[in-house]
Amino acid sequence: MPRKTTSSTGNIFADIGIPNADEHALKADVVIKLGLLIDSKNISQTKAAKITGISQPDLSRLLRGHFDGFSMDRLLQAILLLGSDIEIRVKKPAKNRPGKARVMSEAFA
């Protein structure tokens, strides 16, 4: 019997019915960038925790996708404290499409 499939909206949080799905997706993107930044600096979670002011257990939880209780401001502050710049750009959406938020990054080196 063929399996029933459903197309994704591109936001897993919306697909599974999480409230504030766009905010969750944006935070998830920032957390992914935070993890990549820590890896690119070749530092331990313990050292990253000291630099960012986030306890190591909380940083570990955060990097495993448990970002409830972390504001976008706190996540962005962690990226700044690790020595990266943040740029926020507002632009018109493509035709016939509502606006969306996404995180873009250059390769960390």
Contacts in CASP RR format, 6 or more apart in sequence:
PFRMAT RR
TARGET T0000
AUTHOR 0000-0000-0000
METHOD contacts of the structure
MODEL  1
MPRKTTSSTGNIFADIGIPNADEHALKADVVIKLGLLIDSKNISQTKAAK
ITGISQPDLSRLLRGHFDGFSMDRLLQAILLLGSDIEIRVKKPAKNRPGK
ARVMSEAFA
6 15 0 8 1.000
8 15 0 8 1.000
9 15 0 8 1.000
11 21 0 8 1.000
11 22 0 8 1.000
11 25 0 8 1.000
12 25 0 8 1.000
13 20 0 8 1.000
13 21 0 8 1.000
13 22 0 8 1.000
13 24 0 8 1.000
13 25 0 8 1.000
13 28 0 8 1.000
14 21 0 8 1.000
14 22 0 8 1.000
14 25 0 8 1.000
18 24 0 8 1.000
22 100 0 8 1.000
22 101 0 8 1.000
23 72 0 8 1.000
25 101 0 8 1.000
26 72 0 8 1.000
26 101 0 8 1.000
26 102 0 8 1.000
26 103 0 8 1.000
27 67 0 8 1.000
27 70 0 8 1.000
27 72 0 8 1.000
27 75 0 8 1.000
28 65 0 8 1.000
28 67 0 8 1.000
29 102 0 8 1.000
29 103 0 8 1.000
30 72 0 8 1.000
30 75 0 8 1.000
30 76 0 8 1.000
30 79 0 8 1.000
30 103 0 8 1.000
31 62 0 8 1.000
31 63 0 8 1.000
31 65 0 8 1.000
31 67 0 8 1.000
31 75 0 8 1.000
32 103 0 8 1.000
33 79 0 8 1.000
33 103 0 8 1.000
33 105 0 8 1.000
34 62 0 8 1.000
34 63 0 8 1.000
34 75 0 8 1.000
34 78 0 8 1.000
34 79 0 8 1.000
34 82 0 8 1.000
35 63 0 8 1.000
36 105 0 8 1.000
36 108 0 8 1.000
37 79 0 8 1.000
37 82 0 8 1.000
37 84 0 8 1.000
37 108 0 8 1.000
38 45 0 8 1.000
38 48 0 8 1.000
38 63 0 8 1.000
38 82 0 8 1.000
39 108 0 8 1.000
40 108 0 8 1.000
40 109 0 8 1.000
41 48 0 8 1.000
41 82 0 8 1.000
41 108 0 8 1.000
43 51 0 8 1.000
45 56 0 8 1.000
45 59 0 8 1.000
45 60 0 8 1.000
45 63 0 8 1.000
46 56 0 8 1.000
48 54 0 8 1.000
48 59 0 8 1.000
48 82 0 8 1.000
49 55 0 8 1.000
49 56 0 8 1.000
49 58 0 8 1.000
49 59 0 8 1.000
51 81 0 8 1.000
51 82 0 8 1.000
52 59 0 8 1.000
52 77 0 8 1.000
52 78 0 8 1.000
52 81 0 8 1.000
52 82 0 8 1.000
53 78 0 8 1.000
53 81 0 8 1.000
54 62 0 8 1.000
54 74 0 8 1.000
54 78 0 8 1.000
62 70 0 8 1.000
67 75 0 8 1.000
76 86 0 8 1.000
79 86 0 8 1.000
80 86 0 8 1.000
84 108 0 8 1.000
93 99 0 8 1.000
93 100 0 8 1.000
END
